[in-house]
């Protein structure tokens, strides 16, 4: 009888901690996913702004394209 109570207690304790662990992991995945979406969105917005500058300037200057390309490359690596 005592073993049954101990096993029942251990099993219910294990299940409780297992469910709590899964909830914490799920929360971390969701939070991490939203952070990733935010990072990508921020990069996309800045990229679109840079492209609008290039189009507004006529977009024909090779030096302008090379400068923007190198800036984007450095910025993408840093962020």
C-alpha positions in Angstrom: 0.0 0.0 0.0 2.8 2.4 0.9 4.6 1.6 -2.4 1.5 2.4 -4.3 1.2 5.8 -2.6 4.9 6.5 -3.2 4.7 5.4 -6.9 1.5 7.4 -7.4 3.2 10.5 -5.9 6.3 10.2 -8.0 4.4 9.6 -11.1 2.1 12.5 -10.6 5.0 14.7 -9.7 6.9 13.6 -12.8 3.9 14.2 -15.1 3.4 17.7 -13.5 7.0 18.6 -14.1 6.9 17.2 -17.6 3.9 19.3 -18.5 5.5 22.4 -17.0 8.7 21.8 -18.9 6.8 21.4 -22.2 5.0 24.7 -21.5 8.3 26.5 -20.8 9.9 25.1 -24.0 6.8 26.0 -26.0 6.9 29.6 -24.6 10.6 29.9 -25.5 10.0 28.7 -29.0 7.1 31.2 -29.5 9.1 34.1 -28.0 12.2 33.2 -30.1 10.0 32.9 -33.2 8.6 36.4 -32.6 12.1 37.8 -32.1 13.2 36.3 -35.3 10.2 37.7 -37.2 11.0 41.1 -35.7 14.6 40.9 -36.8 13.7 39.9 -40.4 11.0 42.6 -40.6 13.4 45.2 -39.4 16.0 44.2 -41.9 13.4 44.1 -44.7 12.1 47.6 -43.8 15.6 49.1 -43.9 16.4 47.3 -47.1 13.3 48.7 -48.7 14.3 52.2 -47.6 17.7 51.8 -49.1 16.2 50.5 -52.4 13.9 53.5 -52.5 16.9 55.8 -52.1 18.6 54.1 -55.0 15.5 54.4 -57.2 15.1 58.0 -56.2 18.7 58.7 -57.2 18.1 57.2 -60.6 19.7 53.8 -59.8 22.3 54.0 -62.5 25.3 54.9 -60.5 27.5 51.8 -60.0 29.4 53.4 -57.1 26.1 54.0 -55.3 25.1 50.4 -55.8 28.5 49.1 -54.6 28.3 51.3 -51.5 24.8 50.2 -50.6 25.8 46.6 -51.2 28.8 46.8 -48.9 26.8 48.6 -46.2 24.0 46.0 -46.4 26.6 43.2 -46.2 28.2 44.6 -43.1 24.9 45.5 -41.5 23.4 42.1 -42.2 26.3 40.4 -40.5 26.2 42.7 -37.4 22.5 42.5 -36.8 
